[in-house]
Amino acid sequence: MFNITKLIPRGAFREPMIRKRGHNYYKGTRVGSTGSHTKHGQYIIDQSKVRKYVVPDLEGFELTPYVSHRTPRIWQTCKAEDFLKSA
């Protein structure tokens, strides 16, 4: 009855809008700004917008963040019965 391709305007895509499509299309990275631009071309950082990471006190912590390349590999096989026994 109706041909859908004739109803789409010329040059339009039926695909999601991504950065590789469209002229001057910038999707962004959802990062947000940390300040504002002045009329003189400078950038003023607003300290209330800067992310602050809270790190716990790791004094006396036994684990290290890196694993040595000399650590032996441990291969373990698990079956469905192993999970069913624990449940």
C-alpha positions in Angstrom: 0.0 0.0 0.0 2.4 2.7 1.2 6.0 2.5 0.3 8.0 3.5 3.4 11.1 4.5 1.5 9.2 7.2 -0.3 8.0 8.7 2.9 11.5 9.2 4.3 13.0 12.6 3.3 15.9 12.6 0.9 19.2 12.2 2.6 17.8 10.9 5.9 19.1 7.7 7.5 17.1 5.1 9.4 20.1 4.3 11.7 21.1 5.5 15.1 22.9 8.9 15.2 26.5 8.3 16.0 29.6 10.4 15.7 30.5 9.0 12.3 27.2 10.1 10.9 26.1 13.7 10.3 27.9 17.0 9.9 29.3 18.5 13.1 27.6 16.0 15.3 29.3 15.6 18.7 27.7 13.2 21.1 29.9 13.9 24.1 31.2 11.6 26.8 28.9 12.6 29.7 31.8 14.0 31.6 30.5 17.4 32.5 32.4 20.6 32.9 34.8 21.5 35.8 34.6 25.2 35.3 33.7 28.0 32.9 35.2 30.1 30.1 35.8 33.8 30.5 35.3 36.4 27.8 39.1 36.7 27.5 39.6 33.1 26.5 40.7 31.8 29.9 39.2 28.8 31.8 38.4 29.2 35.5 38.2 25.9 37.4 35.3 25.7 39.9 36.6 23.6 42.8 33.0 22.5 43.7 32.7 20.8 40.3 36.0 18.9 40.6 35.6 15.2 41.5 37.1 14.2 44.8 37.9 10.5 45.4 37.7 9.1 48.9 40.3 6.4 49.4 40.2 4.1 52.5 43.2 3.8 54.8 45.2 0.8 53.5 47.8 0.7 56.2 48.4 -2.8 57.3 46.6 -4.2 54.3 48.1 -7.5 53.2 47.1 -7.6 49.5 49.0 -5.7 46.9 47.4 -4.1 43.8 49.6 -5.9 41.3 50.1 -9.6 40.6 53.6 -10.9 39.8 54.3 -12.6 36.4 55.9 -15.4 38.4 52.7 -16.3 40.2 51.7 -19.9 39.3 48.5 -20.3 37.3 45.8 -22.3 39.1 43.4 -24.1 36.8 40.2 -25.4 38.4 37.3 -27.0 36.8 33.8 -26.6 38.1 30.7 -28.5 37.2 27.0 -27.7 37.7 26.9 -30.3 40.6 29.4 -28.2 42.6 27.0 -25.2 42.5 24.0 -27.3 43.3 25.6 -28.8 46.4 26.3 -25.4 47.9 22.8 -24.2 47.4 
